[in-house]
Amino acid sequence: MQLHYQTLGDQISGKSPLILLHGLFGSGDNWGTVAKHFSQHHQVISVDLRNHGRSPHSDSQTYPEMADDLLELCDALSLDRIHLVGHSLGGKVAMQFATQYPDKLEKLIVVDMAIRTYPDAYTHIIDAMMAVDLSTMQSRGDVDKALTSKIPHAMVRQFLLLNLIKPENNLTWRINLAALRANYPHLTQAVCEHTRYEKPSLFIRGERSDYVQDADIEHIKNHFTNAQFASLATNHWVHAEQPQAFIEVVANFLASGK
């Protein structure tokens, strides 16, 4: 599958490009500040995963398939080695890619995501989005109001509403909600449980997030044997809540010899 991507900066001799993978319901646009900063030092490629953003839709969405999508992109762009950053869902895709195609990777950075299976936290959100009759909606504000009772957190709604587009004067969801709902049970599952990755990796967690717990760190160490760990004073959206601190941690890791 030919994924949609955005490129900032030129390829720099001796420096691997930096590919950024977003989380569930997101897109490559989510990395704005981070992408802009690192484009001074690397070519930065912000990717839309399948069924997200401007990338193609598919009825199927497994981690091996998403790793293959990323390999296809690397091959299309003639990228021999990359640095890879993934947040949340993108973090699991990044772990899958690292263990599936280790020769393609120089350094791996996983943001607030562990290896394990996660409980169902989002089916109700997908259902709420699918239940909105967009044909009766005139604006994002109308959709926001329609979602309020099922999704009371205003910041969550605003994030989801970034997926609304208005081609030919009719609001529609750009994201493939039906496929995400059908594949969501797979997306909650663990990755990399039968493999090991020995190259340098960095796992960054939000101190106020429950996505990566202390027990998860030991689990990660068993499979990512050259892993480093960092914590920032954030919730799950680490790079959005503390962009400068996030940039500093990532930059130090990329610059280190390990």
TORKOL-4160 file (C-alpha; in steps of 0.2 Angstrom, whole numbers, padded with zeros to 4 digits, m for minus):
258
<pt num="1" X="0000" Y="0000" Z="0000"/>
<pt num="2" X="0007" Y="0017" Z="m0005"/>
<pt num="3" X="0005" Y="0027" Z="0011"/>
<pt num="4" X="0003" Y="0046" Z="0011"/>
<pt num="5" X="0017" Y="0055" Z="0019"/>
<pt num="6" X="0025" Y="0073" Z="0021"/>
<pt num="7" X="0043" Y="0077" Z="0020"/>
<pt num="8" X="0052" Y="0091" Z="0029"/>
<pt num="9" X="0071" Y="0094" Z="0025"/>
<pt num="10" X="0083" Y="0086" Z="0013"/>
<pt num="11" X="0093" Y="0070" Z="0015"/>
<pt num="12" X="0109" Y="0073" Z="0024"/>
<pt num="13" X="0124" Y="0063" Z="0021"/>
<pt num="14" X="0129" Y="0052" Z="0035"/>
<pt num="15" X="0112" Y="0055" Z="0044"/>
<pt num="16" X="0097" Y="0042" Z="0043"/>
<pt num="17" X="0080" Y="0050" Z="0039"/>
<pt num="18" X="0068" Y="0051" Z="0054"/>
<pt num="19" X="0051" Y="0043" Z="0051"/>
<pt num="20" X="0036" Y="0048" Z="0062"/>
<pt num="21" X="0021" Y="0037" Z="0065"/>
<pt num="22" X="0005" Y="0044" Z="0074"/>
<pt num="23" X="m0007" Y="0035" Z="0085"/>
<pt num="24" X="m0025" Y="0029" Z="0083"/>
<pt num="25" X="m0037" Y="0042" Z="0075"/>
<pt num="26" X="m0022" Y="0053" Z="0071"/>
<pt num="27" X="m0011" Y="0058" Z="0056"/>
<pt num="28" X="0006" Y="0064" Z="0051"/>
<pt num="29" X="0000" Y="0081" Z="0055"/>
<pt num="30" X="0001" Y="0078" Z="0073"/>
<pt num="31" X="0020" Y="0079" Z="0073"/>
<pt num="32" X="0021" Y="0097" Z="0068"/>
<pt num="33" X="0032" Y="0105" Z="0081"/>
<pt num="34" X="0043" Y="0089" Z="0082"/>
<pt num="35" X="0045" Y="0087" Z="0063"/>
<pt num="36" X="0049" Y="0105" Z="0061"/>
<pt num="37" X="0063" Y="0104" Z="0074"/>
<pt num="38" X="0071" Y="0088" Z="0068"/>
<pt num="39" X="0071" Y="0094" Z="0050"/>
<pt num="40" X="0085" Y="0105" Z="0054"/>
<pt num="41" X="0096" Y="0089" Z="0057"/>
<pt num="42" X="0087" Y="0075" Z="0047"/>
<pt num="43" X="0076" Y="0072" Z="0033"/>
<pt num="44" X="0059" Y="0070" Z="0042"/>
<pt num="45" X="0045" Y="0060" Z="0035"/>
<pt num="46" X="0028" Y="0060" Z="0044"/>
<pt num="47" X="0017" Y="0046" Z="0038"/>
<pt num="48" X="m0002" Y="0043" Z="0038"/>
<pt num="49" X="m0005" Y="0024" Z="0043"/>
<pt num="50" X="m0017" Y="0015" Z="0033"/>
<pt num="51" X="m0036" Y="0019" Z="0036"/>
<pt num="52" X="m0029" Y="0036" Z="0043"/>
<pt num="53" X="m0026" Y="0053" Z="0036"/>
<pt num="54" X="m0024" Y="0054" Z="0017"/>
<pt num="55" X="m0018" Y="0036" Z="0016"/>
<pt num="56" X="m0028" Y="0023" Z="0007"/>
<pt num="57" X="m0042" Y="0013" Z="0015"/>
<pt num="58" X="m0042" Y="m0006" Z="0018"/>
<pt num="59" X="m0053" Y="m0019" Z="0026"/>
<pt num="60" X="m0038" Y="m0027" Z="0034"/>
<pt num="61" X="m0026" Y="m0019" Z="0047"/>
<pt num="62" X="m0014" Y="m0030" Z="0056"/>
<pt num="63" X="0003" Y="m0025" Z="0063"/>
<pt num="64" X="0013" Y="m0036" Z="0050"/>
<pt num="65" X="0003" Y="m0027" Z="0036"/>
<pt num="66" X="0007" Y="m0010" Z="0043"/>
<pt num="67" X="0025" Y="m0015" Z="0045"/>
<pt num="68" X="0025" Y="m0020" Z="0026"/>
<pt num="69" X="0017" Y="m0003" Z="0022"/>
<pt num="70" X="0031" Y="0006" Z="0030"/>
<pt num="71" X="0044" Y="m0006" Z="0021"/>
<pt num="72" X="0036" Y="m0001" Z="0004"/>
<pt num="73" X="0037" Y="0017" Z="0008"/>
<pt num="74" X="0056" Y="0015" Z="0013"/>
<pt num="75" X="0059" Y="0006" Z="m0004"/>
<pt num="76" X="0049" Y="0019" Z="m0014"/>
<pt num="77" X="0060" Y="0032" Z="m0006"/>
<pt num="78" X="0076" Y="0022" Z="m0008"/>
<pt num="79" X="0079" Y="0023" Z="0011"/>
<pt num="80" X="0091" Y="0010" Z="0016"/>
<pt num="81" X="0092" Y="0014" Z="0035"/>
<pt num="82" X="0080" Y="0025" Z="0046"/>
<pt num="83" X="0077" Y="0031" Z="0063"/>
<pt num="84" X="0059" Y="0027" Z="0068"/>
<pt num="85" X="0048" Y="0036" Z="0080"/>
<pt num="86" X="0030" Y="0029" Z="0084"/>
<pt num="87" X="0017" Y="0035" Z="0097"/>
<pt num="88" X="0004" Y="0024" Z="0104"/>
<pt num="89" X="m0003" Y="0013" Z="0090"/>
<pt num="90" X="0012" Y="0020" Z="0080"/>
<pt num="91" X="0023" Y="0014" Z="0093"/>
<pt num="92" X="0017" Y="m0004" Z="0091"/>
<pt num="93" X="0019" Y="m0002" Z="0072"/>
<pt num="94" X="0036" Y="0004" Z="0075"/>
<pt num="95" X="0040" Y="m0011" Z="0087"/>
<pt num="96" X="0033" Y="m0023" Z="0074"/>
<pt num="97" X="0044" Y="m0015" Z="0060"/>
<pt num="98" X="0059" Y="m0016" Z="0071"/>
<pt num="99" X="0057" Y="m0035" Z="0074"/>
<pt num="100" X="0051" Y="m0039" Z="0056"/>
<pt num="101" X="0064" Y="m0028" Z="0047"/>
<pt num="102" X="0079" Y="m0025" Z="0059"/>
<pt num="103" X="0091" Y="m0022" Z="0045"/>
<pt num="104" X="0081" Y="m0007" Z="0040"/>
<pt num="105" X="0082" Y="0002" Z="0057"/>
<pt num="106" X="0096" Y="0012" Z="0065"/>
<pt num="107" X="0087" Y="0018" Z="0081"/>
<pt num="108" X="0070" Y="0015" Z="0087"/>
<pt num="109" X="0059" Y="0027" Z="0098"/>
<pt num="110" X="0043" Y="0021" Z="0106"/>
<pt num="111" X="0032" Y="0034" Z="0114"/>
<pt num="112" X="0020" Y="0029" Z="0128"/>
<pt num="113" X="0016" Y="0011" Z="0122"/>
<pt num="114" X="0021" Y="m0006" Z="0129"/>
<pt num="115" X="0021" Y="m0023" Z="0121"/>
<pt num="116" X="0006" Y="m0030" Z="0130"/>
<pt num="117" X="m0012" Y="m0032" Z="0126"/>
<pt num="118" X="m0023" Y="m0017" Z="0131"/>
<pt num="119" X="m0041" Y="m0017" Z="0136"/>
<pt num="120" X="m0054" Y="m0010" Z="0125"/>
<pt num="121" X="m0054" Y="0009" Z="0127"/>
<pt num="122" X="m0060" Y="0015" Z="0111"/>
<pt num="123" X="m0074" Y="0005" Z="0103"/>
<pt num="124" X="m0086" Y="0017" Z="0111"/>
<pt num="125" X="m0078" Y="0032" Z="0103"/>
<pt num="126" X="m0078" Y="0024" Z="0086"/>
<pt num="127" X="m0097" Y="0019" Z="0089"/>
<pt num="128" X="m0101" Y="0037" Z="0094"/>
<pt num="129" X="m0092" Y="0044" Z="0078"/>
<pt num="130" X="m0101" Y="0032" Z="0067"/>
<pt num="131" X="m0118" Y="0035" Z="0075"/>
<pt num="132" X="m0117" Y="0054" Z="0070"/>
<pt num="133" X="m0128" Y="0057" Z="0055"/>
<pt num="134" X="m0116" Y="0069" Z="0045"/>
<pt num="135" X="m0129" Y="0072" Z="0032"/>
<pt num="136" X="m0139" Y="0083" Z="0044"/>
<pt num="137" X="m0123" Y="0092" Z="0050"/>
<pt num="138" X="m0118" Y="0109" Z="0043"/>
<pt num="139" X="m0102" Y="0112" Z="0053"/>
<pt num="140" X="m0089" Y="0104" Z="0065"/>
<pt num="141" X="m0098" Y="0113" Z="0079"/>
<pt num="142" X="m0113" Y="0103" Z="0075"/>
<pt num="143" X="m0104" Y="0087" Z="0075"/>
<pt num="144" X="m0095" Y="0092" Z="0091"/>
<pt num="145" X="m0112" Y="0095" Z="0100"/>
<pt num="146" X="m0118" Y="0078" Z="0093"/>
<pt num="147" X="m0103" Y="0069" Z="0101"/>
<pt num="148" X="m0104" Y="0078" Z="0118"/>
<pt num="149" X="m0115" Y="0066" Z="0127"/>
<pt num="150" X="m0105" Y="0051" Z="0122"/>
<pt num="151" X="m0087" Y="0059" Z="0122"/>
<pt num="152" X="m0088" Y="0072" Z="0136"/>
<pt num="153" X="m0069" Y="0077" Z="0136"/>
<pt num="154" X="m0068" Y="0092" Z="0125"/>
<pt num="155" X="m0050" Y="0090" Z="0120"/>
<pt num="156" X="m0053" Y="0072" Z="0114"/>
<pt num="157" X="m0068" Y="0078" Z="0103"/>
<pt num="158" X="m0057" Y="0092" Z="0096"/>
<pt num="159" X="m0044" Y="0079" Z="0091"/>
<pt num="160" X="m0057" Y="0068" Z="0083"/>
<pt num="161" X="m0064" Y="0082" Z="0073"/>
<pt num="162" X="m0048" Y="0084" Z="0064"/>
<pt num="163" X="m0053" Y="0069" Z="0054"/>
<pt num="164" X="m0068" Y="0078" Z="0047"/>
<pt num="165" X="m0067" Y="0084" Z="0029"/>
<pt num="166" X="m0080" Y="0093" Z="0018"/>
<pt num="167" X="m0078" Y="0087" Z="0000"/>
<pt num="168" X="m0092" Y="0093" Z="m0012"/>
<pt num="169" X="m0100" Y="0103" Z="0003"/>
<pt num="170" X="m0104" Y="0087" Z="0013"/>
<pt num="171" X="m0095" Y="0083" Z="0029"/>
<pt num="172" X="m0087" Y="0066" Z="0030"/>
<pt num="173" X="m0075" Y="0056" Z="0041"/>
<pt num="174" X="m0058" Y="0055" Z="0032"/>
<pt num="175" X="m0053" Y="0041" Z="0043"/>
<pt num="176" X="m0060" Y="0023" Z="0039"/>
<pt num="177" X="m0071" Y="0020" Z="0055"/>
<pt num="178" X="m0079" Y="0004" Z="0049"/>
<pt num="179" X="m0062" Y="m0004" Z="0046"/>
<pt num="180" X="m0055" Y="0003" Z="0062"/>
<pt num="181" X="m0070" Y="m0005" Z="0072"/>
<pt num="182" X="m0068" Y="m0021" Z="0063"/>
<pt num="183" X="m0049" Y="m0022" Z="0066"/>
<pt num="184" X="m0049" Y="m0014" Z="0083"/>
<pt num="185" X="m0048" Y="m0031" Z="0093"/>
<pt num="186" X="m0032" Y="m0035" Z="0083"/>
<pt num="187" X="m0025" Y="m0018" Z="0087"/>
<pt num="188" X="m0026" Y="m0020" Z="0106"/>
<pt num="189" X="m0016" Y="m0036" Z="0105"/>
<pt num="190" X="0002" Y="m0038" Z="0110"/>
<pt num="191" X="0016" Y="m0037" Z="0098"/>
<pt num="192" X="0034" Y="m0044" Z="0097"/>
<pt num="193" X="0031" Y="m0057" Z="0111"/>
<pt num="194" X="0041" Y="m0070" Z="0102"/>
<pt num="195" X="0055" Y="m0060" Z="0095"/>
<pt num="196" X="0070" Y="m0050" Z="0101"/>
<pt num="197" X="0077" Y="m0033" Z="0095"/>
<pt num="198" X="0095" Y="m0030" Z="0100"/>
<pt num="199" X="0098" Y="m0012" Z="0092"/>
<pt num="200" X="0097" Y="0004" Z="0102"/>
<pt num="201" X="0079" Y="0008" Z="0107"/>
<pt num="202" X="0072" Y="0022" Z="0118"/>
<pt num="203" X="0055" Y="0020" Z="0126"/>
<pt num="204" X="0048" Y="0037" Z="0132"/>
<pt num="205" X="0032" Y="0036" Z="0144"/>
<pt num="206" X="0021" Y="0049" Z="0151"/>
<pt num="207" X="0022" Y="0050" Z="0170"/>
<pt num="208" X="0003" Y="0053" Z="0172"/>
<pt num="209" X="m0001" Y="0040" Z="0159"/>
<pt num="210" X="m0006" Y="0022" Z="0163"/>
<pt num="211" X="0000" Y="0015" Z="0146"/>
<pt num="212" X="0017" Y="0010" Z="0151"/>
<pt num="213" X="0018" Y="0004" Z="0169"/>
<pt num="214" X="0033" Y="m0002" Z="0179"/>
<pt num="215" X="0029" Y="m0020" Z="0176"/>
<pt num="216" X="0029" Y="m0016" Z="0157"/>
<pt num="217" X="0047" Y="m0010" Z="0158"/>
<pt num="218" X="0054" Y="m0027" Z="0163"/>
<pt num="219" X="0043" Y="m0035" Z="0149"/>
<pt num="220" X="0050" Y="m0023" Z="0136"/>
<pt num="221" X="0068" Y="m0026" Z="0142"/>
<pt num="222" X="0066" Y="m0045" Z="0139"/>
<pt num="223" X="0062" Y="m0041" Z="0120"/>
<pt num="224" X="0071" Y="m0025" Z="0117"/>
<pt num="225" X="0088" Y="m0030" Z="0125"/>
<pt num="226" X="0097" Y="m0013" Z="0121"/>
<pt num="227" X="0082" Y="m0002" Z="0127"/>
<pt num="228" X="0084" Y="0014" Z="0137"/>
<pt num="229" X="0069" Y="0023" Z="0146"/>
<pt num="230" X="0064" Y="0040" Z="0149"/>
<pt num="231" X="0049" Y="0048" Z="0158"/>
<pt num="232" X="0041" Y="0065" Z="0155"/>
<pt num="233" X="0028" Y="0074" Z="0166"/>
<pt num="234" X="0014" Y="0072" Z="0154"/>
<pt num="235" X="m0002" Y="0061" Z="0150"/>
<pt num="236" X="m0002" Y="0050" Z="0135"/>
<pt num="237" X="0001" Y="0064" Z="0122"/>
<pt num="238" X="0019" Y="0066" Z="0127"/>
<pt num="239" X="0026" Y="0075" Z="0112"/>
<pt num="240" X="0011" Y="0087" Z="0111"/>
<pt num="241" X="0011" Y="0091" Z="0130"/>
<pt num="242" X="0029" Y="0094" Z="0132"/>
<pt num="243" X="0037" Y="0096" Z="0115"/>
<pt num="244" X="0053" Y="0104" Z="0120"/>
<pt num="245" X="0057" Y="0091" Z="0133"/>
<pt num="246" X="0052" Y="0077" Z="0121"/>
<pt num="247" X="0063" Y="0085" Z="0108"/>
<pt num="248" X="0078" Y="0086" Z="0120"/>
<pt num="249" X="0076" Y="0067" Z="0125"/>
<pt num="250" X="0075" Y="0061" Z="0107"/>
<pt num="251" X="0089" Y="0072" Z="0101"/>
<pt num="252" X="0101" Y="0066" Z="0115"/>
<pt num="253" X="0097" Y="0048" Z="0110"/>
<pt num="254" X="0099" Y="0051" Z="0092"/>
<pt num="255" X="0116" Y="0059" Z="0095"/>
<pt num="256" X="0122" Y="0046" Z="0107"/>
<pt num="257" X="0134" Y="0032" Z="0101"/>
<pt num="258" X="0123" Y="0019" Z="0109"/>
